[in-house]
Amino acid sequence: MTHARNLVGTLAIVAVAIALLAWRYSDYIANPWTRAGQVAADLVLIAPQVSGPIVEVAVSDNQLVKAGDLLFRIDPRPYDAAFAEAEAAFRQTENEIMVLNQQIEASQASVEQYRALIPSAESQLRAARATREEAERNLERVTILLDQGTVPQTRFDAQRREYAVDVAAEEQAEIGLLNAKSALTQAQATLAQAIANRGAPPPDNARLNRAAAALETARLNVEYTEVRASVDGYLTNLSLRLGDQAVAHQPLVALIDTNSYWIDAYFRETFLADIAPGNPAVVTLMGYPGQPIEGVVESINWGIAPTDGTTGAGLLPNVRPTFEWIRLAQRVPVKVRLTDVPEDVKLVVGTTASVLVRTSGEEGALVAAPSFLQ
């Protein structure tokens, strides 16, 4: 009888323990969970924008750096020289544009000067023509009077000389007008040539803008000799050495962005109908089994690569053997964003995590995954 009572008591204690354990880990019974999770983060590959030997390495492997910190420096001397040359070329272009502007101003003044001379030359021509016409009429009258014998020959000769002088004056006035027009045309051509040599005025002058662009490129190249961190993060697998040759646009440094950690959780496809973006999640890292981390489902992957039908040997399709009475569920990546990471937890990309997604909408206690589920 006593033995029976002891057995019943023992069974009762075991039942209570099982009930307590089931109650404590009820979330892991009622909600989707998976042990196939991995820590992930953005990996920033940092490449120099210019080539040259490395003359300084300012960081060490696995070091935490802040955005803007110097990582390494490329020999700046060739780029300093190129900058000085570009700056000199820019100054020379500025001076040439200034000289051309002065030539344009002088040519414009000449155009206005010669344009102002034309009305005067035209007025002189009209006056000379009127004088010549008057002298011509007088010569015609004196000629008639000479034929009638009423004026002496000397009077006729004097009038004829006056007429010849007036004709010469008219011709000289015509030449003056032609010269003024020719000078205006030449001044206009000189102005047009000066404008063509200069191009558009600043700030739209192509030569000056081209020189300015070359100067800015040279300045940027000098700046690019100092390669700096673009984000806060940890350096990983750093192998830079003094004297190494940096090649433009070839990555030399890998930086793990500390502000981008998330969990890639691979859930069976049978769970996907219950999981939605915004669902709260509980993440348990294998390295920190007693410290659950809060998270939230950010997105669900929309596709995975097929294994059947891919090209294999001899260009034939790969097909896995299956058992007709057993179907294995595919695993689909679910991205979980971490919302509250304890300060003493070190997130390492690629490490293992267990993930539970609360789909019931009820906020439960933050409980780490049981060790047998991890």
Buried (B, 14 or more C-beta within 10 A) or exposed (E): EEEEEEEEEEEEEEEEEEEEEEEEBEBBEBBBBBBBBBBBBBEBEBEBBBBBEBBBBBBEEEBEBEEEEBBBBBBBEBBBEBBEEBBEBBEEBBEBBEEBBEBBEBBBEBBEEBBEBBEEBBEBBEEBBEBBEEBEEBBEEBBEBBEEEEBEEEEBEEBBEBBEEBBEBBEEBBEBBEEBBEBBEBBBEBBEEBBEBBBEEBEEBEBBBEBBEBBEEBBEBBBBBBBBBEBBBBBBEBEBEEEBEBEEEEEBBBBBBBEBBBBBBBBBEEBBEEBEEEBBBBBBBBBBBEBBBBBBBBEBEEEEEEEEEEEEEEEEEEEEEEEEEEEEEBBBBBBBBBEEBEEEBEBBBEBBBBBBBBBEEEEBEEBBBBEEBB
